[in-house]
Amino acid sequence: MQFVAMIGERNSGKSTIIKSLTGCPNGSFRGFVQDLSNAHRIYVVCSSPQERDLPLEEFQDILEVCAVAPDCRGLVMAIQPTLPGIRLSIEATFQEITDAGVFQPHAFIINPGRDGRVPEADPIALRLAPFGVEPLNLQDSVPGFVDRW
């Protein structure tokens, strides 16, 4: 099962990209999206936990639902690269993904974002390294990855 993190600054286009790739109805959507051609589903968290709160317990519930749903192919999630604070951080997110034991984690940095800002990829890569995840530049990587999804 795949876990795909779309990482970008506020207003960088995370939810726009996720909506385009998954067909979810809006930028605040959280729930399953079904592929009508094969009945497979993916869970989408289109608004990042930094923009719209997602408590750790609720995220754990989402992971459990994905893990037991026989038609679930994975989870796509928007994440802002803010430093850990009171909301779910990159580190907490990937720790839960690792602990769940059923997800293959992937991370894409939106670079540059829709607003033209370029996030610093090196600090993000350092934060993801303990989880064995090497983030890819979204512009260079999405077409090949989507073909494998």
Secondary structure, DSSP 8 states (H G I E B T S, - for coil): -EEEEEE--TTSSHHHHHHHHH--SSTT-EEEEE-TTT--EEEEE-S-TTTS---HHHHHHHHHHHHH-TTEEEEEEEE----SSSS--HHHHHHHHHHHSS-EEEEEE-SS-TTS----HHHHHHHHGGGT---EEHHHHHHHHHHH-
